[in-house]
Amino acid sequence: MQATTFPPRTANLFTQGLELQTGSALLRFGAARPRPAGRIGWSGDGAVAWLDELRGHLWSVGDPTAAAGLALRAAHQLPGIVREFTGPRGADVLLGRHLAVTDPVAWLFRWTLDEPPLHPAEERVTELDEAHHGELLAFLGEHSPAHSTGPGSSDVGLWAGIRDAGGRLVACGAMSSLRDSGAPLMASVATDAALRGQGLGAALTSWLTRYAVRRYGFCTLWQLADNTPADRLYTRLGYRNEDPCVAARIGTH
């Protein structure tokens, strides 16, 4: 299956109607808004895949068997370039029969088109600017060391936070964007570890969702599949749960 030529750049991955099907929101929101003419992509047999060249990350949606086949084709055509992938649940096991697949993590790509019910504590949320980046960095480092994005990231358009009566930051979150499409992506929501369970994260998440829906018409987020409290919160806020994914690193045997 080795290829000696670079795969053609495709302007459109939407030749099968997959973006309209349940379970393909990652394609619809992650690649469709907008559709870069220079994207490298693969399509066929009920799945599509597209490459984030900067990260060497291959995204795919559709049938797990077909998605694994496209990932294998991409890895063979671009040896050393495709280093990690996200695809439908089960694709990692199938791909692992041919390539070294390591560090698999189960995710849910969730989205909503609707404003959530108003949370009473949303009135405490305020926008934060560059002057607060140091404070945000320290807060995330203490209360959410594995945060997905940080202050100063070029993908982030807005930081928001909640303070206690003394002015101390007790919760924060960002409105970031999906790299390929620029679609709004909620990220790095964190609450003071000593104050969890008091609704601060729910208020901030509700506020950020409302901000995105009013500004862009929708909001997306990534959720770890085994995060039960987050699952309950996002479901209550109206986020769809139709896109089970798996992410992993890939190499050669």
C-alpha positions in Angstrom: 0.0 0.0 0.0 3.0 2.3 -0.1 2.5 5.3 -2.3 5.2 7.3 -4.0 3.1 10.4 -4.8 1.7 13.0 -2.6 -2.2 12.6 -2.3 -4.2 15.3 -4.1 -5.5 18.2 -2.1 -9.3 18.1 -2.0 -11.4 21.2 -1.8 -14.5 19.3 -0.7 -14.8 16.2 1.6 -18.6 16.3 1.4 -19.3 14.0 -1.6 -21.1 11.3 0.4 -23.4 13.3 2.6 -21.7 12.0 5.7 -21.8 15.5 7.3 -25.6 15.3 7.5 -25.6 12.0 9.3 -25.8 11.3 13.1 -22.3 10.8 14.4 -20.6 13.1 11.9 -20.8 16.4 13.7 -17.0 16.5 13.8 -17.0 16.6 10.0 -19.9 19.1 9.9 -18.5 21.6 12.4 -14.8 20.7 12.3 -14.2 20.7 8.6 -17.2 22.4 7.0 -16.8 25.9 8.4 -15.2 26.9 6.2 -13.8 24.4 3.6 -10.2 25.2 3.0 -9.2 24.6 -0.6 -5.8 23.3 0.4 -6.9 20.6 2.8 -5.4 17.1 2.3 -8.2 14.6 2.5 -9.3 11.0 1.8 -12.8 9.7 1.1 -14.5 6.4 0.4 -16.5 3.4 1.6 -18.6 5.4 4.2 -15.9 7.4 5.8 -13.8 10.6 5.2 -10.5 11.7 6.7 -8.6 15.0 6.7 -5.2 16.1 7.8 -4.1 18.8 10.2 -0.6 19.2 8.7 0.9 21.3 11.4 0.1 18.7 14.1 0.4 15.6 11.9 -3.1 14.8 13.2 -5.6 12.9 11.0 -9.3 13.4 11.7 -11.9 10.9 10.4 -15.6 10.2 10.7 -17.9 7.5 9.4 -17.8 3.7 9.6 -15.0 2.5 11.9 -13.7 -0.1 9.5 -13.7 2.4 6.6 -12.1 5.1 8.8 -9.4 2.8 9.9 -8.7 2.0 6.2 -8.4 5.6 5.4 -6.1 6.2 8.3 -3.9 3.3 7.1 -3.8 4.7 3.6 -2.9 8.2 4.9 -0.1 6.8 7.1 1.4 4.8 4.2 1.1 7.8 1.8 2.6 10.2 4.2 5.1 8.2 6.3 6.4 10.2 9.3 3.9 13.0 8.8 0.7 11.3 10.2 1.6 10.9 13.8 -1.8 10.8 15.6 -5.4 10.5 14.8 -9.0 10.9 16.0 -11.6 8.7 14.6 -14.9 6.8 15.4 -14.8 4.5 18.4 -13.3 1.1 17.4 -11.1 2.5 14.6 -8.1 2.4 16.9 -8.4 -1.4 17.4 -8.8 -2.0 13.7 -5.9 0.3 12.8 -3.7 -1.4 15.5 -3.7 -4.6 13.4 -1.5 -2.9 10.9 0.3 0.0 12.8 1.5 0.7 16.3 -1.4 2.5 18.0 -0.6 3.8 21.5 -2.2 5.9 24.2 -5.8 5.6 23.1 -8.2 8.0 24.8 -12.0 7.8 24.4 -13.7 11.2 23.8 -17.1 12.6 22.9 -17.4 15.5 20.5 -20.5 17.4 21.7 -22.4 20.3 20.3 -25.5 22.4 20.7 -27.4 25.0 18.6 -29.5 26.2 21.5 -29.0 28.5 24.5 -29.1 26.6 27.8 -31.5 27.4 30.7 -30.3 30.4 32.6 -28.1 29.6 35.6 -28.6 31.8 38.6 -24.8 32.4 39.1 -24.2 33.5 35.4 -24.5 37.1 36.6 -21.2 36.6 38.4 -19.3 35.8 35.2 -17.0 38.5 33.8 -14.8 38.7 30.8 -11.0 38.6 31.4 -8.4 40.3 29.1 -4.6 40.1 28.6 -4.0 41.9 32.0 -5.4 38.7 33.7 -3.3 36.2 31.8 -0.8 35.7 34.6 -3.6 35.1 37.1 -5.3 32.7 34.7 -2.1 30.8 34.1 -1.5 30.4 37.9 -5.1 29.4 38.5 -5.1 26.7 35.8 -1.7 25.4 36.9 -3.0 24.8 40.4 -6.6 23.6 39.7 -6.4 22.2 36.2 -2.8 21.2 35.2 -4.0 19.3 32.2 -5.9 22.2 30.7 -6.3 22.0 26.9 -5.4 25.7 26.1 -3.8 28.5 28.0 -3.7 32.3 28.2 -2.1 33.8 25.1 -3.1 30.9 22.8 -3.9 32.2 19.3 -7.0 29.9 19.2 -8.7 31.7 22.1 -11.0 34.6 21.5 -12.3 35.1 25.0 -11.5 34.2 28.6 -14.2 34.5 31.3 -14.1 34.0 35.0 -15.9 34.1 38.4 -14.5 35.7 41.5 -15.4 35.3 45.2 -16.4 38.2 47.5 -12.8 39.1 48.0 -12.0 39.3 44.3 -10.1 36.0 44.1 -10.5 34.0 40.9 -12.5 30.8 41.6 -13.5 29.6 38.1 -12.4 30.3 34.6 -13.0 29.1 31.0 -12.2 30.0 27.4 -14.0 30.3 24.1 -11.4 28.7 21.7 -11.9 27.4 18.2 -11.4 24.2 16.2 -8.2 24.4 14.3 -9.4 23.4 10.9 -12.7 25.3 10.8 -12.6 28.1 13.3 -15.8 26.8 14.9 -16.4 27.9 18.5 -14.9 25.4 21.0 -15.4 25.7 24.8 -12.1 24.8 26.5 -10.1 24.9 29.8 -13.1 25.3 32.1 -11.7 25.0 35.6 -13.0 25.5 39.2 -11.2 26.0 42.4 -10.7 22.5 43.8 -12.0 23.5 47.2 -15.2 24.9 45.8 -16.3 22.2 43.4 -19.9 21.1 43.6 -21.2 24.6 44.2 -22.3 25.2 40.6 -19.5 27.6 39.6 -18.4 25.4 36.7 -22.0 25.0 35.6 -22.6 28.7 35.7 -19.5 29.4 33.6 -20.2 26.7 31.1 -23.8 27.9 30.7 -22.5 31.5 30.2 -19.9 30.5 27.6 -22.4 28.3 25.7 -24.9 31.2 25.6 -22.1 33.6 24.4 -21.2 31.2 21.6 -24.7 30.4 20.5 -25.6 34.1 20.4 -22.4 35.1 18.5 -21.9 32.1 16.2 -25.2 30.1 16.3 -23.7 27.0 18.0 -21.0 25.8 20.4 -18.8 22.7 20.5 -16.7 21.0 23.1 -14.7 17.9 23.8 -15.5 15.6 26.8 -13.6 12.7 28.1 -15.9 9.7 27.8 -15.5 8.6 31.4 -16.1 12.0 32.9 -19.5 11.3 34.4 -20.1 14.7 36.2 -19.3 16.5 32.9 -21.5 14.2 31.0 -24.5 15.0 33.3 -23.8 18.8 33.1 -23.4 18.9 29.3 -26.5 16.8 28.8 -28.5 19.2 31.1 -27.2 22.2 29.0 -28.5 20.6 25.8 -25.3 19.3 24.2 -25.8 16.4 21.8 -24.0 13.2 22.6 -23.8 11.4 19.2 -20.1 11.4 18.3 -18.0 8.9 20.3 -14.4 9.2 19.2 -11.0 7.8 20.1 -7.7 9.6 19.8 -4.3 7.9 19.7 -0.7 8.1 18.5 0.2 6.0 15.6 3.5 4.7 14.2 4.9 1.7 12.4 5.4 -1.8 13.8 
